[in-house]
Amino acid sequence: MSADMIGIIVEVNVEPSRMDEFLKVAEADAVGSRAEPGCLRFEVLRSTDSDTRFYFYEVYESAAAVAEHKAQPHFQLWTNFKESGGCKSVSSKAGFPGSWAFPK
């Protein structure tokens, strides 16, 4: 484990009328992200108390890997969806307190 690793948690609230579109965009982003060499984890969870709330859990090797992620076409699909009003999201970045915190 590298001290440069970055975890990202994104909470997404999807406009109900755009759920089908969101699921396609989220799938493309997840599959594309997992293929990136600097992406160590990309998981999508659906809230148990709201059908329109999702959480993305992402881990990247470094800030450079995050920057590379943001330059990918699948990330642009996600950006376009958000900018068109398909959802509102809040993201938080974090580091790991030790090697025990991110088992491989």
N, C-alpha and C positions, 0 to 999 in steps of 0.2 A: 504494500500500500504506500502510495506517495502522499506526502504532506500537501501536494498541489491539487489533490482531488477535490471536486466541487459537487455537492449534492444540490438538487433543485426540487422544490415541491411547488406545484402549481395547482391552485384551486380554481376550477372552471364552473361557471354557472351558465348553462346553455339556454338560449331562447327556445321554448318548447316547440314552436313551429319549424325550427331548423335542426331538430334532433337527427334526422336521417343524414343531412349534410354534415353535421358535426362528426357523426360516427365514421363516415368515409374519410374525412380530413384527419381525424384522430388516428385512424388505422394507418393511413399513408404516412403520417408523421412518426408513429411508433415503429413501423416496419423499416422505414428509411433511417431513422435514428439508430436503431439496433445494428444496422449494417455499417455505421461509421466506426472507424478504428478507435477513436477516442471516447466512444460511448460505452460505459461499463454496465449500465442498467437503464432501461426505459420501461416503466410499467404504468398502466392506466387502470384506475380503480373507479368504480361507480359507487356513490354514496348509498348507504342502506336506508337513509331517511328522505331522499329526494331523487327522483328519476332524472333530474336535469343537472345534478351536481356531480362533478368528476374530480379526481385528483391524479395528477401526473407525478411520478417519482422518477427522477432522472439522476444519474451519476456519470460524471465525465472525469477523464484523467487530469484535466488542467483547464485553466482559463482559455488557453489556445484551442482546446478541443471544443469548448462552449462556443467560441467565436466561429470555429469551422462549422459547427452544428447550425448556427444562425445563418450561414451562407448557403445552406443546402436548399434545393427546390422544394422539398417536403416541408421545411420550416416556413418557406414563403407561402405555401398553401394555408398553413396555420395562421400566419400573420394576416393574410387577406381575409380569412374567415372572421377573425376577431375585429379587424378594422371595418368590416361590413355590418357589424352589429350582431353577429351570430352568437356571441357570448361575451361575458365579462370574466376576466381572470385576474388573479393576484398570485405573484410568484415570490418565493423566498429562496435565497442561496445560503448554503451553509458548508462548513468544513467538517471534518471528522476528528473527534477527540483522541483517537488512537487506532492502532491497527485492529484492535478487537471490535471496533464499531462497524467495520465493513468487511465481513467475511467473504472470501472468494469461493 
